Amino acid sequence: MSIFLTLAYLFFIGSTLGWVLELLFRNLTHKPEKLVNPGFCTGPWLPIYGFGLCVLFLLAMLDRYPLTGNPFWNKVLLFLSMAVCMTLIEYLAGLFCLKFLKVRLWDYSDLWGNVQGIICPAFSLAWAVLGAVYYFLIHPYILDGLRWLSQNLAFSFFIGMFFGVFFVDVAHSANLVVKLKAFAEDNDVIVRYEQLKTHIRAAREKSHAKYHFFRPFRSERPLAEHLKEMQETFEQRIRRK
């Protein structure tokens, strides 16, 4: 089976399962009254986890070529490599959104040792742990899944369908981000993506309007009004401090 189809399959699995993982993580840690669709896209997928799973898979396959004669240290180096690569993916994605799109998708500013609020030691450690979990508990099933896919290539049709819907979703989300970027540049601010979703949800519930989980930015009011309200609320908090 070609490496292209292999990585496409991994991206499909990683993006969808990563979305579920992120949804559960936010529910357990932040304990919101109601869940908000996480991530950049509208659908149930997070591209960063798709890229992450591809990287974890490729690194796990490199375990066949040990760097030392000690199995323990080989595993330590492997998990450190996974943590570094996942942290780098997180940093590059966050930096691109922050500097180019003027959007902050997540914020670690309150955590010790953070860099620009994009990465921090705590989450790098979490990536190392996640890498170990992947290697011991998930990687064998991924290999089984790839063997199954190689024997049932008709399933690749559904992978193609996923990417068709996914690219439409990315285009739609990118169009939204262009509007957010224009507002951010005009007002010299950084738009907090997740807080904007939460703000719109609260506004719709206050007006007793139906909230659409997979369309978190849908509103009868212009998006700029919600952004200005958020900006005014943030400035009021700063003045109180």
N, C-alpha and C positions, 0 to 999 in steps of 0.2 A: 504494500500500500504506500502511496506517495507521501512524502513528508508534508506536502501542502494539505492533503485531506486529513492527515493526522492532526496537524495544528488547527485546522478548521473545526474538527470534532472537539478538540480540547478547549478551544475558545468558546464554542457553543456550550459545553458542559460547565466550564468555569464561570462564564458570564451569568448563567441562570442560577447555578447553585450559590455563587457568590452573592447574588441579589438576595436569596433566601437567608444566607448567613448574616448579611448586613442588616436585614429586617429584624431578625431575631436578636442580634447583638444590640441594636438600638432599643429594642423593646425591653431587654433585660437590664441595660445600663442606664438609659435615660428615663425609663418608665413613663412614656407619654400617655396622656389620657386616650389619645387615638393615634394610630399609626399614620405616618406620612410616607409616601412612596420615596425610597431613598435613591440617590444617584442622579446622574446627568440626564439619562434617557427617560422616556415615558413608560416603556414596557418593562417587564420583569427581567432585566439583565443589567449587569454592571461590567462594562468593557475592561476596567482595570483588573478585575478578577480573572477575566478571560486571558488577558496577557500574562497575568501572574501564574495561572495554571500551566500555560505553555512553557514558561521559564522553569517552574518547579519540575515539570516532566523532563525537560532537557537536562537539567542538573542531576536529577535522579538517575538518568540513563548514564551519565558520566561516572557514576559510582562503580561501573564496571572496570574503570581504569584508576585504581587507587594511587594516591600521591605518596602515601607512606606504607610501611609494612605493618602498621598497627591498625586493626579494624576500628578500634574505638576512636582514634584520632582522625581516621578517615571520615567517620560519621560526624565528628565535631566540625571538621572543615567543610563538610557538605552542608550542614545546617547553618553554619556561619555564612557560607556563600549564598544560600537561599535567603537569609535575612538581609544581606547586603543588596542582593539583586531586587528583592521585593521593596526594600526601602528606597532604592534608586528609582524604581518604577513609580512609586508613590510620590517621590519628590519631583520628578520630571513632570508628571501629570499635574500635580498641584501647582508647580511653578508656572507651567504653561498657562493654566487657567487664571492664575493670579496676575501675572505680568502682562499677558497678551489679551486675555478675555475680560480681565478686571472682575473676575468672579472667584469667590472662595467657596469651594465645594465642601471642605471640612476645616476644622480649626483646632489645633492642639496648643494654642497659645497659653492655656492655663496649666499645661503639663511641663514638668521639669526637663530641662535640656533641649527644648524644642528649637527647631530651626525654621524661622519665619512662620511658625504655626503650621507647617506642612508635614514635618516628620519629627519624631521624638524617640528617645531611647526605649520608652515603655512599649511603643508599638513596634519598634525594631525587634525587641525581645519577643513580642507576640508573633511576629513573622517567623522568627526562628522556631518557636514552639509549633506554629502552624506547619512549618516545613517538616518538622519531625513527625507530626501527626499525618501529614500527607504521605511521607515516605513509608511509614510503617503500616498505616491503616487504609490509605486510599490508593496509593500507587499500584498495588497488585490488582485492584479492581479496574483501574484505568487500563492496565495491560490486557486484562481479560476483555474489557470493552473494545479495545482496539483489535484484538483477535476476532471478536464477534463481528465487528464492522468490516474487517477484511473478507469475511465469509458471507456478509450480507450487504453488499455495496448498494443495494437498492435504498437502504436507509439514508444514504448520502443525499437523496432527494429532499428529505426533511431538513437536513443541514443547510441545503441550498435555500429552502423556504425560510429558514431562520434568518439567514444573512440577507435575503431580500427584504423582509420586514425590518430587520435590524438597521439596514442602511437608510430606509425610509425614516425610521425613528430618529437616527442620528441627524439626518438632514433637517427634520422638523425641530429637533432640540437645538441644533446649531443656529437656525433662524431665530429662535427665541433668545439665545445667548447674544446674538448680534444686537438685539434690542436692549438687552441688559448692559452690554458693553457701551452702547451709545449713551445711555443714561449715566453710567459710571463715569465716563469721560467728561460729560457735560457738567457733572456735579462734583468731580474729583473725589470719588468714593470707590470703595470696593463692595460689590454686591455679595451678600451672604446668601447663597443659593438655598440652603435648607431652611434658614430662617424666613426667607421669602415664601416658601411653600407653607410653612406653619402659619405665617401671617395671613395668607390668602384663605387658608382653611378656617382660621378663626373668624375672619370677616364674613365668609359665606355662612358659617354656622350662626353668627350673630344676626344675619339678615334672614335666617331660616331657609337659605338656599341649599340645594342638594350639592354635596361635595363629591367629586369624582376622583377616586383614589389614583387611577392611572392617568388622570389629566389634572395634576395638582395646580397648574397655572391657569386653569379655566376660571374666568370671572367676567361678570357683566361690566365691571368697571375697567378702565384702561390700566394696563400694567404699571404705567408711570405713577398713577395715584397710590398704588400699594407701596411702591418704592419710596415715594416722598413721605408717606406715613411712617415707614420704617426708619427713614433718615431722621425725621423729626423726633420720633421716640428715642432713638439712639442719642441724639444731641441733648434731649432732656435728661437722660440718665447721666450723661457726662457732666452737665451743669449741676446736678444734685450731688455728685461726688466732689 
